[in-house]
Each structure stands twice: as C-alpha cells, then as structure tokens.
C-alpha cells in the first residue's frame, strides 16, 4: 500500500498544459492573468525569461469552480 501524500493538492502543471486545457494562446493567457485578478499566480523556477512556469493544480481547479459557480448564478 502506498502512503497518501498530504501535498498532492499542491501538485504543479506546466504553463503549456494550462494553455491547452483552457484553450488559450500564450498571449491570451497573459491577457487573462492581467484582466482577471482572481486567476492563480504562476510559479517560476528561475530568474531568466526562459525559466519554466508552473501553476498549482488545486488553485486552477478552485478558480474554475468559482467561474462555473458565477455562470450558474446568472
């Protein structure tokens, strides 16, 4: 039996996968981040412009759930 990892909700997803999942280009994702202050903040590994960028999956799921809730409340 495998132990349950308490940090699994903090798993990361690369920005390239986030763009695919939400159907945005790189510039579209940048616009979304600027336009929507509730969109999760990225985590960047490194100081260079080319450094990999990731998002916390749980934060993305919470953001999406809030958007669905907003939509359904209308």
CHARMM internal coordinates of N, CA and C (Angstrom, degrees):
IC EDIT
DIST 1 N 1 CA 1.4518
DIST 1 CA 1 C 1.5322
ANGL 1 N 1 CA 1 C 108.91
DIST 1 C 2 N 1.3163
ANGL 1 CA 1 C 2 N 115.86
DIHE 1 N 1 CA 1 C 2 N 136.35
DIST 2 N 2 CA 1.4611
ANGL 1 C 2 N 2 CA 121.18
DIHE 1 CA 1 C 2 N 2 CA -179.81
DIST 2 CA 2 C 1.5145
ANGL 2 N 2 CA 2 C 110.15
DIHE 1 C 2 N 2 CA 2 C -88.85
DIST 2 C 3 N 1.3313
ANGL 2 CA 2 C 3 N 117.43
DIHE 2 N 2 CA 2 C 3 N 139.52
DIST 3 N 3 CA 1.4630
ANGL 2 C 3 N 3 CA 119.42
DIHE 2 CA 2 C 3 N 3 CA 177.00
DIST 3 CA 3 C 1.5272
ANGL 3 N 3 CA 3 C 110.77
DIHE 2 C 3 N 3 CA 3 C -69.04
DIST 3 C 4 N 1.3079
ANGL 3 CA 3 C 4 N 116.51
DIHE 3 N 3 CA 3 C 4 N 146.71
DIST 4 N 4 CA 1.4550
ANGL 3 C 4 N 4 CA 121.44
DIHE 3 CA 3 C 4 N 4 CA 177.40
DIST 4 CA 4 C 1.5196
ANGL 4 N 4 CA 4 C 107.89
DIHE 3 C 4 N 4 CA 4 C -80.00
DIST 4 C 5 N 1.3071
ANGL 4 CA 4 C 5 N 116.50
DIHE 4 N 4 CA 4 C 5 N 128.84
DIST 5 N 5 CA 1.4579
ANGL 4 C 5 N 5 CA 121.74
DIHE 4 CA 4 C 5 N 5 CA -178.28
DIST 5 CA 5 C 1.5209
ANGL 5 N 5 CA 5 C 108.41
DIHE 4 C 5 N 5 CA 5 C -92.03
DIST 5 C 6 N 1.3248
ANGL 5 CA 5 C 6 N 117.75
DIHE 5 N 5 CA 5 C 6 N 120.44
DIST 6 N 6 CA 1.4593
ANGL 5 C 6 N 6 CA 121.73
DIHE 5 CA 5 C 6 N 6 CA -175.49
DIST 6 CA 6 C 1.5226
ANGL 6 N 6 CA 6 C 112.50
DIHE 5 C 6 N 6 CA 6 C -70.83
DIST 6 C 7 N 1.3158
ANGL 6 CA 6 C 7 N 118.71
DIHE 6 N 6 CA 6 C 7 N -13.57
DIST 7 N 7 CA 1.4582
ANGL 6 C 7 N 7 CA 121.56
DIHE 6 CA 6 C 7 N 7 CA -178.06
DIST 7 CA 7 C 1.5280
ANGL 7 N 7 CA 7 C 112.45
DIHE 6 C 7 N 7 CA 7 C -97.62
DIST 7 C 8 N 1.3322
ANGL 7 CA 7 C 8 N 118.30
DIHE 7 N 7 CA 7 C 8 N 8.92
DIST 8 N 8 CA 1.4547
ANGL 7 C 8 N 8 CA 120.52
DIHE 7 CA 7 C 8 N 8 CA -176.74
DIST 8 CA 8 C 1.5245
ANGL 8 N 8 CA 8 C 111.40
DIHE 7 C 8 N 8 CA 8 C -60.75
DIST 8 C 9 N 1.3289
ANGL 8 CA 8 C 9 N 117.40
DIHE 8 N 8 CA 8 C 9 N -28.37
DIST 9 N 9 CA 1.4585
ANGL 8 C 9 N 9 CA 119.81
DIHE 8 CA 8 C 9 N 9 CA 178.74
DIST 9 CA 9 C 1.5202
ANGL 9 N 9 CA 9 C 111.46
DIHE 8 C 9 N 9 CA 9 C -72.20
DIST 9 C 10 N 1.3157
ANGL 9 CA 9 C 10 N 117.47
DIHE 9 N 9 CA 9 C 10 N -7.59
DIST 10 N 10 CA 1.4597
ANGL 9 C 10 N 10 CA 121.50
DIHE 9 CA 9 C 10 N 10 CA 177.93
DIST 10 CA 10 C 1.5282
ANGL 10 N 10 CA 10 C 111.37
DIHE 9 C 10 N 10 CA 10 C -104.54
DIST 10 C 11 N 1.3240
ANGL 10 CA 10 C 11 N 116.35
DIHE 10 N 10 CA 10 C 11 N 17.90
DIST 11 N 11 CA 1.4584
ANGL 10 C 11 N 11 CA 120.24
DIHE 10 CA 10 C 11 N 11 CA 178.41
DIST 11 CA 11 C 1.5252
ANGL 11 N 11 CA 11 C 109.86
DIHE 10 C 11 N 11 CA 11 C -61.74
DIST 11 C 12 N 1.3202
ANGL 11 CA 11 C 12 N 115.74
DIHE 11 N 11 CA 11 C 12 N 150.83
DIST 12 N 12 CA 1.4568
ANGL 11 C 12 N 12 CA 121.25
DIHE 11 CA 11 C 12 N 12 CA -176.08
DIST 12 CA 12 C 1.5228
ANGL 12 N 12 CA 12 C 111.84
DIHE 11 C 12 N 12 CA 12 C -108.88
DIST 12 C 13 N 1.3274
ANGL 12 CA 12 C 13 N 115.19
DIHE 12 N 12 CA 12 C 13 N 153.22
DIST 13 N 13 CA 1.4537
ANGL 12 C 13 N 13 CA 122.38
DIHE 12 CA 12 C 13 N 13 CA 175.59
DIST 13 CA 13 C 1.5273
ANGL 13 N 13 CA 13 C 106.92
DIHE 12 C 13 N 13 CA 13 C -129.82
DIST 13 C 14 N 1.3287
ANGL 13 CA 13 C 14 N 117.70
DIHE 13 N 13 CA 13 C 14 N 136.27
DIST 14 N 14 CA 1.4647
ANGL 13 C 14 N 14 CA 119.79
DIHE 13 CA 13 C 14 N 14 CA -179.14
DIST 14 CA 14 C 1.5348
ANGL 14 N 14 CA 14 C 111.45
DIHE 13 C 14 N 14 CA 14 C -67.60
DIST 14 C 15 N 1.3134
ANGL 14 CA 14 C 15 N 115.32
DIHE 14 N 14 CA 14 C 15 N 151.32
DIST 15 N 15 CA 1.4608
ANGL 14 C 15 N 15 CA 120.46
DIHE 14 CA 14 C 15 N 15 CA -179.07
DIST 15 CA 15 C 1.5273
ANGL 15 N 15 CA 15 C 111.81
DIHE 14 C 15 N 15 CA 15 C -57.24
DIST 15 C 16 N 1.3307
ANGL 15 CA 15 C 16 N 117.55
DIHE 15 N 15 CA 15 C 16 N -36.06
DIST 16 N 16 CA 1.4604
ANGL 15 C 16 N 16 CA 119.85
DIHE 15 CA 15 C 16 N 16 CA 179.83
DIST 16 CA 16 C 1.5225
ANGL 16 N 16 CA 16 C 111.11
DIHE 15 C 16 N 16 CA 16 C -60.47
DIST 16 C 17 N 1.3267
ANGL 16 CA 16 C 17 N 117.34
DIHE 16 N 16 CA 16 C 17 N -38.05
DIST 17 N 17 CA 1.4634
ANGL 16 C 17 N 17 CA 121.02
DIHE 16 CA 16 C 17 N 17 CA 178.40
DIST 17 CA 17 C 1.5222
ANGL 17 N 17 CA 17 C 111.22
DIHE 16 C 17 N 17 CA 17 C -72.52
DIST 17 C 18 N 1.3308
ANGL 17 CA 17 C 18 N 117.40
DIHE 17 N 17 CA 17 C 18 N -37.06
DIST 18 N 18 CA 1.4718
ANGL 17 C 18 N 18 CA 121.13
DIHE 17 CA 17 C 18 N 18 CA 177.30
DIST 18 CA 18 C 1.5217
ANGL 18 N 18 CA 18 C 108.80
DIHE 17 C 18 N 18 CA 18 C -59.49
DIST 18 C 19 N 1.3177
ANGL 18 CA 18 C 19 N 116.61
DIHE 18 N 18 CA 18 C 19 N -44.74
DIST 19 N 19 CA 1.4704
ANGL 18 C 19 N 19 CA 120.33
DIHE 18 CA 18 C 19 N 19 CA -179.51
DIST 19 CA 19 C 1.5178
ANGL 19 N 19 CA 19 C 110.84
DIHE 18 C 19 N 19 CA 19 C -60.61
DIST 19 C 20 N 1.3127
ANGL 19 CA 19 C 20 N 117.31
DIHE 19 N 19 CA 19 C 20 N -41.67
DIST 20 N 20 CA 1.4675
ANGL 19 C 20 N 20 CA 120.68
DIHE 19 CA 19 C 20 N 20 CA 179.12
DIST 20 CA 20 C 1.5290
ANGL 20 N 20 CA 20 C 110.60
DIHE 19 C 20 N 20 CA 20 C -64.29
DIST 20 C 21 N 1.3259
ANGL 20 CA 20 C 21 N 116.00
DIHE 20 N 20 CA 20 C 21 N -45.11
DIST 21 N 21 CA 1.4684
ANGL 20 C 21 N 21 CA 121.05
DIHE 20 CA 20 C 21 N 21 CA -175.58
DIST 21 CA 21 C 1.5252
ANGL 21 N 21 CA 21 C 111.90
DIHE 20 C 21 N 21 CA 21 C -64.35
DIST 21 C 22 N 1.3331
ANGL 21 CA 21 C 22 N 117.18
DIHE 21 N 21 CA 21 C 22 N -41.36
DIST 22 N 22 CA 1.4621
ANGL 21 C 22 N 22 CA 119.01
DIHE 21 CA 21 C 22 N 22 CA -177.72
DIST 22 CA 22 C 1.5304
ANGL 22 N 22 CA 22 C 112.42
DIHE 21 C 22 N 22 CA 22 C -96.46
DIST 22 C 23 N 1.3255
ANGL 22 CA 22 C 23 N 117.06
DIHE 22 N 22 CA 22 C 23 N 2.20
DIST 23 N 23 CA 1.4473
ANGL 22 C 23 N 23 CA 121.16
DIHE 22 CA 22 C 23 N 23 CA 174.45
DIST 23 CA 23 C 1.5170
ANGL 23 N 23 CA 23 C 114.78
DIHE 22 C 23 N 23 CA 23 C 68.67
DIST 23 C 24 N 1.3160
ANGL 23 CA 23 C 24 N 116.69
DIHE 23 N 23 CA 23 C 24 N 42.75
DIST 24 N 24 CA 1.4627
ANGL 23 C 24 N 24 CA 121.56
DIHE 23 CA 23 C 24 N 24 CA -179.21
DIST 24 CA 24 C 1.5247
ANGL 24 N 24 CA 24 C 110.55
DIHE 23 C 24 N 24 CA 24 C -122.99
DIST 24 C 25 N 1.3152
ANGL 24 CA 24 C 25 N 114.76
DIHE 24 N 24 CA 24 C 25 N 147.60
DIST 25 N 25 CA 1.4606
ANGL 24 C 25 N 25 CA 120.69
DIHE 24 CA 24 C 25 N 25 CA 170.68
DIST 25 CA 25 C 1.5267
ANGL 25 N 25 CA 25 C 107.30
DIHE 24 C 25 N 25 CA 25 C -78.81
DIST 25 C 26 N 1.3035
ANGL 25 CA 25 C 26 N 116.48
DIHE 25 N 25 CA 25 C 26 N 175.51
DIST 26 N 26 CA 1.4714
ANGL 25 C 26 N 26 CA 119.98
DIHE 25 CA 25 C 26 N 26 CA 177.81
DIST 26 CA 26 C 1.5295
ANGL 26 N 26 CA 26 C 110.24
DIHE 25 C 26 N 26 CA 26 C -60.83
DIST 26 C 27 N 1.3275
ANGL 26 CA 26 C 27 N 116.74
DIHE 26 N 26 CA 26 C 27 N -46.47
DIST 27 N 27 CA 1.4664
ANGL 26 C 27 N 27 CA 119.05
DIHE 26 CA 26 C 27 N 27 CA 179.98
DIST 27 CA 27 C 1.5287
ANGL 27 N 27 CA 27 C 110.91
DIHE 26 C 27 N 27 CA 27 C -68.38
DIST 27 C 28 N 1.3297
ANGL 27 CA 27 C 28 N 117.26
DIHE 27 N 27 CA 27 C 28 N -34.05
DIST 28 N 28 CA 1.4621
ANGL 27 C 28 N 28 CA 120.17
DIHE 27 CA 27 C 28 N 28 CA 176.99
DIST 28 CA 28 C 1.5149
ANGL 28 N 28 CA 28 C 111.88
DIHE 27 C 28 N 28 CA 28 C -63.96
DIST 28 C 29 N 1.3354
ANGL 28 CA 28 C 29 N 116.17
DIHE 28 N 28 CA 28 C 29 N -39.85
DIST 29 N 29 CA 1.4620
ANGL 28 C 29 N 29 CA 120.29
DIHE 28 CA 28 C 29 N 29 CA 177.86
DIST 29 CA 29 C 1.5269
ANGL 29 N 29 CA 29 C 110.38
DIHE 28 C 29 N 29 CA 29 C -67.17
DIST 29 C 30 N 1.3190
ANGL 29 CA 29 C 30 N 117.12
DIHE 29 N 29 CA 29 C 30 N -39.98
DIST 30 N 30 CA 1.4693
ANGL 29 C 30 N 30 CA 120.47
DIHE 29 CA 29 C 30 N 30 CA 176.99
DIST 30 CA 30 C 1.5268
ANGL 30 N 30 CA 30 C 110.82
DIHE 29 C 30 N 30 CA 30 C -60.79
DIST 30 C 31 N 1.3260
ANGL 30 CA 30 C 31 N 116.99
DIHE 30 N 30 CA 30 C 31 N -43.47
DIST 31 N 31 CA 1.4718
ANGL 30 C 31 N 31 CA 121.11
DIHE 30 CA 30 C 31 N 31 CA 178.20
DIST 31 CA 31 C 1.5216
ANGL 31 N 31 CA 31 C 110.84
DIHE 30 C 31 N 31 CA 31 C -63.40
DIST 31 C 32 N 1.3312
ANGL 31 CA 31 C 32 N 116.77
DIHE 31 N 31 CA 31 C 32 N -42.33
DIST 32 N 32 CA 1.4593
ANGL 31 C 32 N 32 CA 120.88
DIHE 31 CA 31 C 32 N 32 CA 178.93
DIST 32 CA 32 C 1.5253
ANGL 32 N 32 CA 32 C 110.82
DIHE 31 C 32 N 32 CA 32 C -61.10
DIST 32 C 33 N 1.3283
ANGL 32 CA 32 C 33 N 116.77
DIHE 32 N 32 CA 32 C 33 N -44.28
DIST 33 N 33 CA 1.4715
ANGL 32 C 33 N 33 CA 120.75
DIHE 32 CA 32 C 33 N 33 CA 179.60
DIST 33 CA 33 C 1.5225
ANGL 33 N 33 CA 33 C 111.37
DIHE 32 C 33 N 33 CA 33 C -61.94
DIST 33 C 34 N 1.3400
ANGL 33 CA 33 C 34 N 117.48
DIHE 33 N 33 CA 33 C 34 N -37.66
DIST 34 N 34 CA 1.4637
ANGL 33 C 34 N 34 CA 120.65
DIHE 33 CA 33 C 34 N 34 CA 179.64
DIST 34 CA 34 C 1.5242
ANGL 34 N 34 CA 34 C 112.03
DIHE 33 C 34 N 34 CA 34 C -75.21
DIST 34 C 35 N 1.3213
ANGL 34 CA 34 C 35 N 116.41
DIHE 34 N 34 CA 34 C 35 N -36.47
DIST 35 N 35 CA 1.4637
ANGL 34 C 35 N 35 CA 121.93
DIHE 34 CA 34 C 35 N 35 CA -176.12
DIST 35 CA 35 C 1.5263
ANGL 35 N 35 CA 35 C 112.54
DIHE 34 C 35 N 35 CA 35 C -78.04
DIST 35 C 36 N 1.3215
ANGL 35 CA 35 C 36 N 117.07
DIHE 35 N 35 CA 35 C 36 N -36.20
DIST 36 N 36 CA 1.4627
ANGL 35 C 36 N 36 CA 122.10
DIHE 35 CA 35 C 36 N 36 CA -174.86
DIST 36 CA 36 C 1.5333
ANGL 36 N 36 CA 36 C 110.37
DIHE 35 C 36 N 36 CA 36 C -112.14
DIST 36 C 37 N 1.3324
ANGL 36 CA 36 C 37 N 117.24
DIHE 36 N 36 CA 36 C 37 N 101.15
DIST 37 N 37 CA 1.4716
ANGL 36 C 37 N 37 CA 119.49
DIHE 36 CA 36 C 37 N 37 CA -178.27
DIST 37 CA 37 C 1.5330
ANGL 37 N 37 CA 37 C 113.24
DIHE 36 C 37 N 37 CA 37 C -67.06
DIST 37 C 38 N 1.3310
ANGL 37 CA 37 C 38 N 117.72
DIHE 37 N 37 CA 37 C 38 N -12.26
DIST 38 N 38 CA 1.4658
ANGL 37 C 38 N 38 CA 120.11
DIHE 37 CA 37 C 38 N 38 CA 179.20
DIST 38 CA 38 C 1.5264
ANGL 38 N 38 CA 38 C 112.06
DIHE 37 C 38 N 38 CA 38 C -85.95
DIST 38 C 39 N 1.3396
ANGL 38 CA 38 C 39 N 117.22
DIHE 38 N 38 CA 38 C 39 N -9.55
DIST 39 N 39 CA 1.4615
ANGL 38 C 39 N 39 CA 119.37
DIHE 38 CA 38 C 39 N 39 CA 179.71
DIST 39 CA 39 C 1.5246
ANGL 39 N 39 CA 39 C 109.14
DIHE 38 C 39 N 39 CA 39 C -66.55
DIST 39 C 40 N 1.3309
ANGL 39 CA 39 C 40 N 117.31
DIHE 39 N 39 CA 39 C 40 N 136.30
DIST 40 N 40 CA 1.4795
ANGL 39 C 40 N 40 CA 120.21
DIHE 39 CA 39 C 40 N 40 CA -176.83
DIST 40 CA 40 C 1.5271
ANGL 40 N 40 CA 40 C 113.27
DIHE 39 C 40 N 40 CA 40 C -56.33
DIST 40 C 41 N 1.2960
ANGL 40 CA 40 C 41 N 114.50
DIHE 40 N 40 CA 40 C 41 N 145.08
DIST 41 N 41 CA 1.4651
ANGL 40 C 41 N 41 CA 121.84
DIHE 40 CA 40 C 41 N 41 CA 177.97
DIST 41 CA 41 C 1.5336
ANGL 41 N 41 CA 41 C 108.94
DIHE 40 C 41 N 41 CA 41 C -79.52
DIST 41 C 42 N 1.3225
ANGL 41 CA 41 C 42 N 116.91
DIHE 41 N 41 CA 41 C 42 N 139.57
DIST 42 N 42 CA 1.4604
ANGL 41 C 42 N 42 CA 119.45
DIHE 41 CA 41 C 42 N 42 CA 179.39
DIST 42 CA 42 C 1.5307
ANGL 42 N 42 CA 42 C 111.98
DIHE 41 C 42 N 42 CA 42 C -78.44
DIST 42 C 43 N 1.3141
ANGL 42 CA 42 C 43 N 114.36
DIHE 42 N 42 CA 42 C 43 N 162.40
DIST 43 N 43 CA 1.4595
ANGL 42 C 43 N 43 CA 122.13
DIHE 42 CA 42 C 43 N 43 CA 173.56
DIST 43 CA 43 C 1.5184
ANGL 43 N 43 CA 43 C 106.11
DIHE 42 C 43 N 43 CA 43 C -114.22
DIST 43 C 44 N 1.3139
ANGL 43 CA 43 C 44 N 116.63
DIHE 43 N 43 CA 43 C 44 N 124.10
DIST 44 N 44 CA 1.4579
ANGL 43 C 44 N 44 CA 121.32
DIHE 43 CA 43 C 44 N 44 CA -177.83
DIST 44 CA 44 C 1.5234
ANGL 44 N 44 CA 44 C 109.02
DIHE 43 C 44 N 44 CA 44 C -110.76
DIST 44 C 45 N 1.3236
ANGL 44 CA 44 C 45 N 115.80
DIHE 44 N 44 CA 44 C 45 N 128.82
DIST 45 N 45 CA 1.4567
ANGL 44 C 45 N 45 CA 121.15
DIHE 44 CA 44 C 45 N 45 CA 178.99
DIST 45 CA 45 C 1.5194
ANGL 45 N 45 CA 45 C 109.25
DIHE 44 C 45 N 45 CA 45 C -98.37
DIST 45 C 46 N 1.3212
ANGL 45 CA 45 C 46 N 115.66
DIHE 45 N 45 CA 45 C 46 N 91.61
DIST 46 N 46 CA 1.4562
ANGL 45 C 46 N 46 CA 121.21
DIHE 45 CA 45 C 46 N 46 CA 179.19
DIST 46 CA 46 C 1.5149
ANGL 46 N 46 CA 46 C 110.67
DIHE 45 C 46 N 46 CA 46 C 122.62
DIST 46 C 47 N 1.3205
ANGL 46 CA 46 C 47 N 115.33
DIHE 46 N 46 CA 46 C 47 N 163.54
DIST 47 N 47 CA 1.4599
ANGL 46 C 47 N 47 CA 121.16
DIHE 46 CA 46 C 47 N 47 CA -176.69
DIST 47 CA 47 C 1.5263
ANGL 47 N 47 CA 47 C 112.81
DIHE 46 C 47 N 47 CA 47 C -96.60
DIST 47 C 48 N 1.3120
ANGL 47 CA 47 C 48 N 117.48
DIHE 47 N 47 CA 47 C 48 N -15.57
DIST 48 N 48 CA 1.4666
ANGL 47 C 48 N 48 CA 119.30
DIHE 47 CA 47 C 48 N 48 CA -176.66
DIST 48 CA 48 C 1.5253
ANGL 48 N 48 CA 48 C 111.10
DIHE 47 C 48 N 48 CA 48 C -76.39
DIST 48 C 49 N 1.3158
ANGL 48 CA 48 C 49 N 116.14
DIHE 48 N 48 CA 48 C 49 N 160.94
DIST 49 N 49 CA 1.4639
ANGL 48 C 49 N 49 CA 121.08
DIHE 48 CA 48 C 49 N 49 CA 178.24
DIST 49 CA 49 C 1.5203
ANGL 49 N 49 CA 49 C 111.02
DIHE 48 C 49 N 49 CA 49 C -64.60
DIST 49 C 50 N 1.3176
ANGL 49 CA 49 C 50 N 117.15
DIHE 49 N 49 CA 49 C 50 N -27.04
DIST 50 N 50 CA 1.4563
ANGL 49 C 50 N 50 CA 121.27
DIHE 49 CA 49 C 50 N 50 CA -177.83
DIST 50 CA 50 C 1.5248
ANGL 50 N 50 CA 50 C 113.43
DIHE 49 C 50 N 50 CA 50 C -87.90
DIST 50 C 51 N 1.3232
ANGL 50 CA 50 C 51 N 117.46
DIHE 50 N 50 CA 50 C 51 N 0.35
DIST 51 N 51 CA 1.4658
ANGL 50 C 51 N 51 CA 120.63
DIHE 50 CA 50 C 51 N 51 CA -178.07
DIST 51 CA 51 C 1.5301
ANGL 51 N 51 CA 51 C 110.39
DIHE 50 C 51 N 51 CA 51 C -61.99
DIST 51 C 52 N 1.3119
ANGL 51 CA 51 C 52 N 115.77
DIHE 51 N 51 CA 51 C 52 N 145.02
DIST 52 N 52 CA 1.4556
ANGL 51 C 52 N 52 CA 121.34
DIHE 51 CA 51 C 52 N 52 CA -179.36
DIST 52 CA 52 C 1.5328
ANGL 52 N 52 CA 52 C 110.98
DIHE 51 C 52 N 52 CA 52 C -64.27
DIST 52 C 53 N 1.3373
ANGL 52 CA 52 C 53 N 115.20
DIHE 52 N 52 CA 52 C 53 N 142.24
DIST 53 N 53 CA 1.4529
ANGL 52 C 53 N 53 CA 121.89
DIHE 52 CA 52 C 53 N 53 CA -179.53
DIST 53 CA 53 C 1.5283
ANGL 53 N 53 CA 53 C 108.10
DIHE 52 C 53 N 53 CA 53 C -119.02
DIST 53 C 54 N 1.3346
ANGL 53 CA 53 C 54 N 115.66
DIHE 53 N 53 CA 53 C 54 N 134.20
DIST 54 N 54 CA 1.4599
ANGL 53 C 54 N 54 CA 122.01
DIHE 53 CA 53 C 54 N 54 CA -178.71
DIST 54 CA 54 C 1.5157
ANGL 54 N 54 CA 54 C 110.15
DIHE 53 C 54 N 54 CA 54 C -130.82
DIST 54 C 55 N 1.3375
ANGL 54 CA 54 C 55 N 115.37
DIHE 54 N 54 CA 54 C 55 N 161.60
DIST 55 N 55 CA 1.4592
ANGL 54 C 55 N 55 CA 122.60
DIHE 54 CA 54 C 55 N 55 CA 174.85
DIST 55 CA 55 C 1.5226
ANGL 55 N 55 CA 55 C 108.56
DIHE 54 C 55 N 55 CA 55 C -127.27
DIST 55 C 56 N 1.3279
ANGL 55 CA 55 C 56 N 116.37
DIHE 55 N 55 CA 55 C 56 N 150.75
DIST 56 N 56 CA 1.4563
ANGL 55 C 56 N 56 CA 121.79
DIHE 55 CA 55 C 56 N 56 CA 176.77
DIST 56 CA 56 C 1.5320
ANGL 56 N 56 CA 56 C 107.04
DIHE 55 C 56 N 56 CA 56 C -79.69
DIST 56 C 57 N 1.3153
ANGL 56 CA 56 C 57 N 116.47
DIHE 56 N 56 CA 56 C 57 N 122.47
DIST 57 N 57 CA 1.4576
ANGL 56 C 57 N 57 CA 121.65
DIHE 56 CA 56 C 57 N 57 CA -175.73
DIST 57 CA 57 C 1.5273
ANGL 57 N 57 CA 57 C 111.37
DIHE 56 C 57 N 57 CA 57 C -58.56
DIST 57 C 58 N 1.3225
ANGL 57 CA 57 C 58 N 117.74
DIHE 57 N 57 CA 57 C 58 N -42.14
DIST 58 N 58 CA 1.4659
ANGL 57 C 58 N 58 CA 120.74
DIHE 57 CA 57 C 58 N 58 CA -178.68
DIST 58 CA 58 C 1.5279
ANGL 58 N 58 CA 58 C 111.06
DIHE 57 C 58 N 58 CA 58 C -62.05
DIST 58 C 59 N 1.3320
ANGL 58 CA 58 C 59 N 117.35
DIHE 58 N 58 CA 58 C 59 N -37.16
DIST 59 N 59 CA 1.4705
ANGL 58 C 59 N 59 CA 120.53
DIHE 58 CA 58 C 59 N 59 CA 178.92
DIST 59 CA 59 C 1.5273
ANGL 59 N 59 CA 59 C 110.86
DIHE 58 C 59 N 59 CA 59 C -68.39
DIST 59 C 60 N 1.3257
ANGL 59 CA 59 C 60 N 116.86
DIHE 59 N 59 CA 59 C 60 N -39.88
DIST 60 N 60 CA 1.4607
ANGL 59 C 60 N 60 CA 120.08
DIHE 59 CA 59 C 60 N 60 CA 177.00
DIST 60 CA 60 C 1.5229
ANGL 60 N 60 CA 60 C 110.98
DIHE 59 C 60 N 60 CA 60 C -64.43
DIST 60 C 61 N 1.3337
ANGL 60 CA 60 C 61 N 116.79
DIHE 60 N 60 CA 60 C 61 N -42.19
DIST 61 N 61 CA 1.4642
ANGL 60 C 61 N 61 CA 120.49
DIHE 60 CA 60 C 61 N 61 CA 178.43
DIST 61 CA 61 C 1.5246
ANGL 61 N 61 CA 61 C 111.16
DIHE 60 C 61 N 61 CA 61 C -62.86
DIST 61 C 62 N 1.3304
ANGL 61 CA 61 C 62 N 117.09
DIHE 61 N 61 CA 61 C 62 N -40.65
DIST 62 N 62 CA 1.4708
ANGL 61 C 62 N 62 CA 120.72
DIHE 61 CA 61 C 62 N 62 CA 178.97
DIST 62 CA 62 C 1.5262
ANGL 62 N 62 CA 62 C 110.53
DIHE 61 C 62 N 62 CA 62 C -66.07
DIST 62 C 63 N 1.3293
ANGL 62 CA 62 C 63 N 117.01
DIHE 62 N 62 CA 62 C 63 N -40.95
DIST 63 N 63 CA 1.4649
ANGL 62 C 63 N 63 CA 121.15
DIHE 62 CA 62 C 63 N 63 CA 178.25
DIST 63 CA 63 C 1.5299
ANGL 63 N 63 CA 63 C 110.36
DIHE 62 C 63 N 63 CA 63 C -61.76
DIST 63 C 64 N 1.3266
ANGL 63 CA 63 C 64 N 115.81
DIHE 63 N 63 CA 63 C 64 N -46.03
DIST 64 N 64 CA 1.4536
ANGL 63 C 64 N 64 CA 120.27
DIHE 63 CA 63 C 64 N 64 CA -179.64
DIST 64 CA 64 C 1.5264
ANGL 64 N 64 CA 64 C 111.33
DIHE 63 C 64 N 64 CA 64 C -64.43
DIST 64 C 65 N 1.3247
ANGL 64 CA 64 C 65 N 117.19
DIHE 64 N 64 CA 64 C 65 N -41.17
DIST 65 N 65 CA 1.4702
ANGL 64 C 65 N 65 CA 120.74
DIHE 64 CA 64 C 65 N 65 CA 177.79
DIST 65 CA 65 C 1.5291
ANGL 65 N 65 CA 65 C 110.93
DIHE 64 C 65 N 65 CA 65 C -61.50
DIST 65 C 66 N 1.3288
ANGL 65 CA 65 C 66 N 116.81
DIHE 65 N 65 CA 65 C 66 N -38.96
DIST 66 N 66 CA 1.4683
ANGL 65 C 66 N 66 CA 120.08
DIHE 65 CA 65 C 66 N 66 CA 177.97
DIST 66 CA 66 C 1.5216
ANGL 66 N 66 CA 66 C 111.04
DIHE 65 C 66 N 66 CA 66 C -65.89
DIST 66 C 67 N 1.3370
ANGL 66 CA 66 C 67 N 117.02
DIHE 66 N 66 CA 66 C 67 N -39.37
DIST 67 N 67 CA 1.4670
ANGL 66 C 67 N 67 CA 120.67
DIHE 66 CA 66 C 67 N 67 CA 178.45
DIST 67 CA 67 C 1.5316
ANGL 67 N 67 CA 67 C 110.81
DIHE 66 C 67 N 67 CA 67 C -65.01
DIST 67 C 68 N 1.3193
ANGL 67 CA 67 C 68 N 117.13
DIHE 67 N 67 CA 67 C 68 N -39.93
DIST 68 N 68 CA 1.4540
ANGL 67 C 68 N 68 CA 121.18
DIHE 67 CA 67 C 68 N 68 CA 177.80
DIST 68 CA 68 C 1.5210
ANGL 68 N 68 CA 68 C 110.61
DIHE 67 C 68 N 68 CA 68 C -65.49
DIST 68 C 69 N 1.3318
ANGL 68 CA 68 C 69 N 116.17
DIHE 68 N 68 CA 68 C 69 N -41.36
DIST 69 N 69 CA 1.4642
ANGL 68 C 69 N 69 CA 121.08
DIHE 68 CA 68 C 69 N 69 CA 177.93
DIST 69 CA 69 C 1.5336
ANGL 69 N 69 CA 69 C 110.61
DIHE 68 C 69 N 69 CA 69 C -62.13
DIST 69 C 70 N 1.3332
ANGL 69 CA 69 C 70 N 117.45
DIHE 69 N 69 CA 69 C 70 N -43.13
DIST 70 N 70 CA 1.4738
ANGL 69 C 70 N 70 CA 121.81
DIHE 69 CA 69 C 70 N 70 CA 176.77
DIST 70 CA 70 C 1.5190
ANGL 70 N 70 CA 70 C 110.36
DIHE 69 C 70 N 70 CA 70 C -59.31
DIST 70 C 71 N 1.3188
ANGL 70 CA 70 C 71 N 116.07
DIHE 70 N 70 CA 70 C 71 N -45.75
DIST 71 N 71 CA 1.4644
ANGL 70 C 71 N 71 CA 121.08
DIHE 70 CA 70 C 71 N 71 CA -179.28
DIST 71 CA 71 C 1.5147
ANGL 71 N 71 CA 71 C 111.34
DIHE 70 C 71 N 71 CA 71 C -61.26
DIST 71 C 72 N 1.3214
ANGL 71 CA 71 C 72 N 116.70
DIHE 71 N 71 CA 71 C 72 N -44.08
DIST 72 N 72 CA 1.4582
ANGL 71 C 72 N 72 CA 121.37
DIHE 71 CA 71 C 72 N 72 CA -177.21
DIST 72 CA 72 C 1.5192
ANGL 72 N 72 CA 72 C 112.66
DIHE 71 C 72 N 72 CA 72 C -72.04
DIST 72 C 73 N 1.3341
ANGL 72 CA 72 C 73 N 116.93
DIHE 72 N 72 CA 72 C 73 N -21.76
DIST 73 N 73 CA 1.4704
ANGL 72 C 73 N 73 CA 120.54
DIHE 72 CA 72 C 73 N 73 CA -179.70
DIST 73 CA 73 C 1.5222
ANGL 73 N 73 CA 73 C 111.16
DIHE 72 C 73 N 73 CA 73 C -78.20
DIST 73 C 74 N 1.3134
ANGL 73 CA 73 C 74 N 117.79
DIHE 73 N 73 CA 73 C 74 N -17.36
DIST 74 N 74 CA 1.4679
ANGL 73 C 74 N 74 CA 120.56
DIHE 73 CA 73 C 74 N 74 CA -177.68
DIST 74 CA 74 C 1.5012
ANGL 74 N 74 CA 74 C 112.19
DIHE 73 C 74 N 74 CA 74 C -74.92
END
COOR INIT
IC SEED 1 N 1 CA 1 C
IC BUILD
